[in-house]
Amino acid sequence: MTRSPLIERIAGIIAPALEPLSVVLWGVEFASAGSRMVVRVYIDAEEGVSIAACARVSRALGAVFDAEDILPGAYVLEVSSPGLERRFFTTAQMAAYIGQVVDVKFHEPQDGRRHLRGILAAVEGDTVSIDEEGKVTLARFDRVKTAHLVHEFPETGPRTK
């Protein structure tokens, strides 16, 4: 998954600003909302991410963005946790989820396919291995458009009326 120079620059500014707030940067992405740019900042923490933590980070980053003047024009800043079905921004993030189900979409077809969904079997450098019912596919992360964890709810007993 390639990252734009602007995202790299913003991540380089954000990460140190988060240290005193006891959270870490999980990822940054851009979207649009009409004529405004939306900057989505995902944060994570060992004890989880609360709404209060997101609000603290939003205030701190708003001040940092204004002081650094890194975004041209109007923008909307959104801060949230990566959630249960967290999007992966690096292979290093994926390594902690080996053995779990992931969903991977490619920019261009790989072996005639644009989409994989299976068990994350391995992460080696910039390559991930996805096991789809015994068929293992290697995917270079620079060819990946999006990759995220698939949350599987635990089995519950049969429903009763």
Secondary structure by P-SEA (a helix, b strand, c coil): ccccaaaaaaaaaaaaaaccccccccbbbbbbcccbbbbbbbbbccccccaaaaaaaaaaaaaaaaaacccccbbbbbbbcccccccccccccccccccbbbbbbbccccccccccccccccccccbbbbbcccbbbbbccccccbbbbbbbccccccccc
